[in-house]
Amino acid sequence: MELDFIEDTKYKVVVDIKGAGHSFANALKQEMWNDKDIRISAYNVEHPLIGIPRIIVETHTGKKDVKKAFIDAVGRLKKKNATFLTKIKKLK
């Protein structure tokens, strides 16, 4: 997975996530909304054949740095996935 920053400020980023699809982009977008400091969280795939999700995230000005919000959201997703995997393994 490769991140290509289109816009990068302290409180707003627009980033193409090369190597990801709708599943990851949608999960990340949704998880960002669990942070009270997030003002905008959305993603778009401009062309279905190219399939590079572009995610836009903005925090409230004066609040959490947007990159910190990204790191926090990815950490929460990792924890949820680990919990899910543990429960799936118990089904065997």
Residue pairs with C-beta under 8 A, 6 or more apart in sequence:
1 17
1 18
1 19
1 20
1 24
2 17
2 18
2 19
3 15
3 16
3 17
3 18
4 15
4 16
4 18
5 13
5 14
5 15
6 14
6 15
6 16
6 54
7 13
7 14
8 14
8 15
9 66
10 65
10 66
11 58
11 59
11 60
11 61
11 63
11 65
11 66
12 40
12 56
12 57
12 58
12 59
12 66
13 55
13 56
13 57
13 58
13 66
13 67
13 70
14 54
14 55
14 56
15 54
15 55
16 52
16 53
16 54
17 24
17 25
17 52
17 53
17 54
17 55
18 52
20 53
21 51
21 53
22 45
22 53
24 53
25 43
25 45
25 53
25 55
26 43
27 77
28 43
28 55
28 73
28 74
28 77
29 41
29 42
29 43
29 55
30 41
31 73
31 74
31 76
31 77
32 38
32 41
32 57
32 69
32 70
32 73
33 41
34 73
34 76
35 64
35 69
35 72
35 73
37 59
37 60
37 63
37 64
37 69
38 57
38 58
38 59
38 60
38 69
39 58
39 59
39 60
40 56
40 57
40 58
41 55
41 56
41 57
41 58
42 55
42 56
43 53
43 54
43 55
43 56
44 53
44 54
44 56
45 51
45 52
45 53
45 54
46 52
46 54
57 66
57 69
57 70
58 66
59 65
59 66
59 69
